[in-house]
């Protein structure tokens, strides 16, 4: 999650990430992570007097992941904002007569990765908005 967050800051953030002490810091706590990933097997069976026929197919997905986190942004130790932020990821549907569990596992991991990416995008968007507003408040009060 941290690496994805750093990449999102590089891509769309107005601030950069540093490992050392900084005047701004963010704490992200994952509160909830849920995944739905339905798998269904269907088939047909036809029995005639001297013969029979059957078919079967597997359908999996779409895998959907919802992640919820609390984000707390602090500037010089003072809390600027604390907000619950969510992210959602969804993979495509898989189907076929020989659907392998490995294929579906990959789809579930993809949905999880997309939800973390979406969460980080939402956090960075809020950091940009809130930190800019806090900076304006500080500069507006310089002559106070």
Secondary structure, DSSP 4 states (H G I P E B T S, - for coil): -HHHHHHHHHHH-SS---SS--SEEEEEEEEEEEEE--EEEEEEEEE-SS-EEEEEEEEE---EEEEEEEEEEEETTEEEEEEEEEEEEEPPPEEETT--HHHHHHHHHHHHHHHHHHHHHHHHHHHHHHHHHHHHHHHHTTT-
